Amino acid sequence: MDLTKEFEGKVVVISGGSRGIGLATVKKLLGYGAKVCFLSHYEETGKKAMDELMAINPDYEVMTFHPDLCDYKQVKEMYAAVEEKWGKVDVLINNAGVDSGIFLSKMKKSDWNAVMDVNINAMFTMCKYGVEHMYKKKGGAIVNTASVAGVYGSSMGLPYPVSKAAVIGLTKSLAGELAPFKIRVNAVAPGVVDTDMVAGLNDIARKSIGKTIPLGRMAEADELANAICFLASGAASYITGTVLQVDGAYRPANTMN
Ligand code: NAD
């Protein structure tokens, strides 16, 4: 599918855009001709990603910010800067996320809140102020990154699957609320993707995970970027409120499924 015409001149805001699935998506969107504002956790990682993008094509229309995603003021200022430079927001991709391997017995309230803040509370702030810009132009698309852990559960640390289940709830609920305004809301649910999030695994662990995935390997970040771009594009014009599992049929271990 050639999405070039879909994104030419479109303005995209994406969180968690400095590496992994997010950076792969930013590269694809810029290649399709979109104008992209990508957000990073740290100024340094944003700068590093920006250097990488400029080395690919110095003419790319791209900017970066590193707001606290739960801080209303900082998020509003970021959207205002995008509106001022490019005049609109067409697509919002909520991709930032953190994992947690802490089990209930050892978990502090602050551990729980830290994961909830990045994975779901930030999504609320980003959507609340992002759609204000989409209302004005009478349409748009939102794509959220969930996880198969949010679909099936996972016993590898509670706040992560709970927050990702909330992402799915937000996606389906907001899709109904925003449909009258021609704003589509969808999610991708990755299985295991070869990014920094799984970089801590040694070779043995990587091979054994591969064996638990029916397609026999982890996904590449690019394969998730393809799904995100599809859902954000006009090629998905009649799709809203859906969760696209991009998981090679992987199911998290030790669940009740
Ligand atoms: P990654 O760790 O490379 O990327 C995570 C991104 O989130 C980074 O860009 C990081 O800067 C951003 N982020 C983290 N904490 C943040 C904070 N406090 N404020 C702002 N940004 C913050 O991993 P990835 O695999 O590319 O993850 C992208 C998304 O995919 C996440 O939502 C993750 O939960 C989801 N996911 C990943 C996998 C996997 O196996 N890699 C599986 C399922 C879902």
Residues whose N, C-alpha, C, O or C-beta is under 5 A from the ligand:
A	BS01	NAD	G16 G17 S18 R19 G20 I21 G22 S40 H41 N95 A96 G97 V98 V118 T145 A146 S147 P190 G191 V192 V193 T195 D196 M197 V198
